[in-house]
Structures are given as structure tokens and as C-alpha cells.
Amino acid sequence: MWPLCLFAFRSLLLAGFTDFATCADYKVVTHASSPLGRQETEGVWLQRIRRQVRSSKSELKITNYHVRSEIVSRYAITTVECSMWNPHSQAKEAIFEVELPGAAFISNFTITINNKVYVAEVKERATAKRIYEEAKKKGRTAGHRETEKFRLAINVEAESQMTFTLTYEELLQRRLGHYEVVLSVRPGQLVSNLTLELSISERTGISFLKVLPLRTTKLLSNTKAIPYDANIPPSTEVQQTTSCAHIRFTPTLKDQKIYSTSTGIAGDFVVQYDVDLKDLIGDVQVIYNGYFVHYFAPRGLPIIPKNVIFLIDVSGSMIGTKIKQTKNAMQTILSDLRPDDHFNIITFSDVVNIWNPNSTIQATPQNVKKAKDFVSKIVADGWTDINAALMMAGSIIKTNTPEERSGKHRIPLVILLTDGEPTIGVTSGEKIAQNTKKALNSTSLFGLAFGDDADFPLLRRLSMENRGVARRIYEDADAALQLSGFYDEVASPLLYDIQLNYLDNHVYDVTQSLFPNYFQGSELVVAGRVQQDVKNLHVTMTGSGLDKNIALANDVAIVNPSNASFGCSGELERIPNFVHRLWAYFTIKELLRVRMNGSDPATQRLLMEKATNLSLKYNFVTPVTSLVIVKPEDNEEKSKQRPQKVTTNTTAFKQEKEISNLTPHDTAKDLDADGDPHFLVHLPKSGQNICFTINGQENDELRLVDDPIKGVSVTGHLKAVHSRVESQDVTPTYFDRITIITETHGAGAWTITITLHNITLNGEASALLRTDKPGTLQRCDLNITVDGALRIWVKVAQNVEFLVLLHHYQHPINHQMDHLGIYISQGGGLSLQAHGLLGKKDTILLLVLEKQAPIKTFISIRL
């Protein structure tokens, strides 16, 4: 009997608009043995390891390593699959490790053992912690998920295979005029079957696309200096149309040895791209299922001058490399100031020094040169008085220059760089926050935490409460580039006091829509929900530019994706799902950000509860949830027995109880059920079978089952096989895709899409099963199983289950092609209102559909 095996991954990922990476990861260490390899274990604990430490060479062979990322309107869903084979005669440790983007949420994780798929569940953090602690007490395996890196160590039985599949989701951020997709490829050894596939679908069009050379270091480099036609990774194919791009990276063993003869590729596959956005009000995508997303990134506006103060920590902890890198960065930043900008420099330790007393000064060449001389002479020494420095900045920023007194506006910015905590003067974070709010008023504060000792939570709070963001600066050789790169992001303000509005009676649950500034090369994003009866969404935008106020308005029609052209072909079914999940992703981020920004305990608890509920509903691993896998006992497996006899090379299946449902006959060779969509109805009173065929056209969608009472619908997509026999009057068509939609669980719709190769579950969670190996996927009462005979069972409710068979031909003749067949294996749970080609309790309704047209003909056959 298999023991219970549990993996609990507790997320320390902090939400918001900043990068919250840490300097360490957690490795799962099992004492004695693993439950997957021997009889028992004696203990489990977590060992902290430094980020730079690489795992030792694996004794297992990686047979497959696949990275697949699909981007629809900036929202990326990425899946990493790794299969490991243990050729030894004893159990060996497998280490599965994936580097994640800092803003990503894990949405699915599975482990396949002996052709059984175990799917992780997202639990409330306290619940998962309790399960995790119980598992540890019983000696069962456990794991941990840390920001930036997912890592699991687990034993693999002798001469067996284990497959790990991890899915994460993120909204790409536009910075410096482009989006950047970073996909980690670090299998740790040479892999004969290694692939990376990326698809980008943008309905407004892709304005530029650039595949960078493989990034083998985490240190930043100046990507502007990389030529457009620089050497892309070997074995990379790029196909691009106006609004769609497909990129495939399939390095051979020879290609992988270029990077290392033993460990192969260890780097990031990086793609940069931007979109066309001609409408000044932005791209508003309103989807018929009740959600919208608004991308606002105007181009071509004049740059507004800024009034910027640089606050530089020069305390004793900055001595050495830090102060040298800060000086180098400041030399670059000062050179980039525009002539209309005004600026000042304040250095602080236990003493506050100001370069130009009383006010900011214009960035003339002479003044910039003087400022550079001042920076070059900075010496680090003393304690850290952050409060006094911020108070000085507040007094300077309030002193208007002559130009401002004449009415010329400049964007006030304070950029604070520190590597430590407040150690002198006012040291209370609460008091510093109160003082800063009063001193800066409407000035935007950007906090840069230099190194691991900086008080990042304090800087984050100060920035969030004062119209800015915080960012970590890592103590690496590229620190100067990190500093100057951040400045580039805020160097060119185009608008301030931006308000994106939507009629109150049209929308609800809208994320942040009031923004202090819009900087060139960035993007503002708003997501929300639309009332059911709304046909058009009225959108307005107000803001202030260089010399005038701007007001825009537009009416955006609600789009049904099935009737719209959107990016890559074949992506239509993903559009409603991406907007739905993007709204949840963005809302969770905002709830956690506001919670961190608040001080009232009751409000913080309420925000945490909302974030937790949304995280659980959409299966996101966030700071308030954890990931848990439970391996069931053998007797639980045996309790889920299926009907035994189904011939997979025909449409044969025998159903004993639900004889009023559509059932294929067990002598299919006499019925030729492999042609055009061919249906068989068993007449229980006469014992006879009625056979009929629907002559469809390619790309028709046949409505097979529609039960409005139970909220279940099934459709089949037709694909034609173009015969070489000219005399054939009718072009044969087959099902190449079955879509099952169920709303029976009271938590929104689930969409199950079945093809010859994959089963995709979309809705409040996303998951993927392959059809070429056994597996099980369960969400609430929804159960999808690929059994040992590779038959697909989909149970959507009590006594409502469908069977999908895969038909493959080794030697197809002219009118044959691989296709799907679908049957109702249990229909007792369907209502009397159920209808469609697969029938209902007493009547089979044949619905003959025309392409992109309503139902044309109804034929009723009484049983």
C-alpha cells in the first residue's frame, strides 16, 4: 500500500508593483529515505541554501524538458514540464527547480508517478501549514516554495519515471517601451528532447519583436546596445504576422554543448516586443462573459519637465563597492537630465547635507558638471537618519522656482536610495511614515533598497503612501546599471493626475483607476467586471499634460470572441478565460498592496480575507495561500473503478443502465462509425438501432448537448479531410475538438477543451492533461480521467458523465483521419430540458447548423 505523500509549498511572494526577491531558497531535505522509494521515513526538514549554490549533478536522466508559454494581450500562462528517469536499481533523488518571474502566481502543479497524475490544490495558508506540520510529524515528504524559485527534492523509485508539471501566470509589465518575456531554461544536464514554444497574440498588432541572445547571467546588460539582428539562440524559429508571433527553440545536443559540455543550457530565453496602440484612450477589451481590461499607454505626447531630488544614503554601511557604484550611477543619471528639468542632491548619514541650498536648480550643462563634481567627492561615514533627509527634501520641493511661480508645471519626484534601517533621529517606521506624508504632500517618492540589509518594508510603505513604488537594488556587479535603469523608467513623465472612468451603473469590482503619473514607455492597466445587460462600455479619460488638460471619451462594444478576429488563430477559446483570470490576478495584487499600505487591523483582516478567497477561487499561490499535493491511498484508487469493456479502435461501448441515452453499438464494424459525424440511437422498446450522419462543413460547431437547467453544454468542432478521390460528392468531416462547459458547481463556468493531444481546463483555475498517458484532474465535483486504455472520462456532476475516445489510424485511407468520438456514459443527472445531437431522456433533437449562423433545422425523433 502506498503511504500518503504530501508536498506543501508555502509562498513568501509579496504582491505589489515591485520586485520582492530574496537572497535564499529552501531545499527539501529528507532524512533516511523517501516514502516513494522505501518503507518509511524518519524525518523531514527545510535547509536554507544560498541562491548562488547550484545543485550537484543529478544521477537521474531527464528524458523530456518542455517550456510552453502562451501570451494573450500581455497576460502570460507558462507551463514547464520535466520528465526524469531513474535507470538505477535503487531509489535516487530528483530535484525539480524552476526560476519564476517575481510577479508570477503559480496556478497549477502536478506530479506523475507510475502513470498516475497527482494534482496540487491551493489551500488557505494556515490550513496548508497545519497539513504540512502533520505530514512532518508522520515522516512524510514536504516541500517549500520561495519567491523567485520553485524547488522540490524527492526520491524516484528504481527503474521508474516521474514527471513534474508547473504552471504559472503573470501580467507582463511594459517598461522602457516594450514588454519582456523571460523563460528560464535550466534543466541541469544535456537533454535530447528539449523544446521551448512561445506564442504571442495581440489584437492591436505587434509593432516590433526581438529575440535576444540567451541570457546566461542574472546581471543586467544594456539591451539597447544589442543589435536588432544579433545572434539569436541556435535552432530558433520565428514566425510573425501582424498580430501573432510563434517562436520555437529546439536546441540539439550539439547546440546545448556550446554552453556546457556537461550541464547544457543554463540561462534565460528572452523575447522583447511592443504593440501598436493608435487610439490615445488605449486598448479596451470587453468580453461577453462580463469582464474587461483597459490598457492605457499613449504615445507621442510631449515630455513634462520634472523637479527631482536625489536622496543618497552615505552612512558607514555604504563604504566600499556600494558607494562607488552609486557614484557611477549618479554620473550617468545626471548626464541624462533634460535642460528643462530642475534637480538637487541631498546626502545623509547622521548629518544631512544639501548640494544647492534652499531650492532645486535648472539642469544646465554648468550645473550638471558642478553636481558631478559634488558626487565624486562623496564619502561614506556615520549613522542613518532617513527621517531628517525626507524632511529636508519636503522643504526643498515646496520652494517654487521662478518658472513654477509663473505657472509652468514640473512633476515633483523624490528618489531615495538607502542600504539600511533608520538608526538615529526618528527611528519609528510609523512616525517616519506620518512625517513623510505631511512633508511631501503630492510629491511622488520612489524608494530604492540597496542590498539585503535595507528596510524594504519601510521603503515600500513610504513609496506606496506617496504616489510612488519601491524597488530592490541587488548587491551585484550591475548595481550601477540597476540604478540608472530605474531612473530611465521615471525620467520622462507625459501625464499627471490621470483618471480612467467607466459609468458606475455599467461596471463594478474595478481595480485602481486613478494614477498620479504616466511615464513614457510604461503602461497603466485597469480591470473590472461589467453588468450583464450592458451592450457598450462608456470609457472616459482625464489628465494633465505639458501645457493643457486632456479629456477623452469612447464607447467600446462588448465583444463575443467567436465573432471577432483576435491575434493568433486557434486562440479564440482562451480570450474569455484570460480577461477573467487577469482581473482576478490584478485584484489580488491590489488587495495585498492596499493591505500592506493600511494601518487599521479590521480593514487589513477584511482585505486579507478577500485576497484569500480570490486566490482559492482561481487556484493562485499567493502570499496568503499555499500549494498542497496529497497522494491517495490504494483503496481510494480502487474505489474509482470504471466500466471495463471499451474497444478503443472503434466507437464501441456498452451501457447497461442509461439505455435512453445515446450509446455506440458493440459491433461497430457493421455500422462504420468512423466516417462523417455518425450517430447511433438505441430504441429500448424495439431493441433496434437508428444510425444517421450529419453532413457538416469544416469549422462547423455542432451543439451535441445543451442543458440550460443543469448548466452543461457540449460542442464538437469539425475538421475536413480532403480526399484525393475526385468522385466523392461529400467532403468527410471529423471531430478534432470537443468542448464541454459546465456551470454546475456554483463557482463560475469551467471549460474543458479536448483535442487529440491535450485536455485543457480553464475557468477559475487552469490545468493541462495529456492524452497519451494516464492521468486524473479533479476540481470540486468535476473529475477528468485518462485511464490506462487512454479513454477520457469527464464527470461534470452527479450522474452526468461523458466518454471521449481517441481514434488513430496507422494507415488511413482517402476519407479517414485521426479524430475524436464522444458519448454520454451517464445521463441520469441531465434535466428534461436537455437537448442536442446526443439526445435527452426521451427525444433526440438533431440540430443542423450553418457556419456562423443560428440553428437552421430541427428534426425530432421519438424513442
Disulfide bonds with the S-S distance in Angstrom:
Cys244-Cys568 2.05
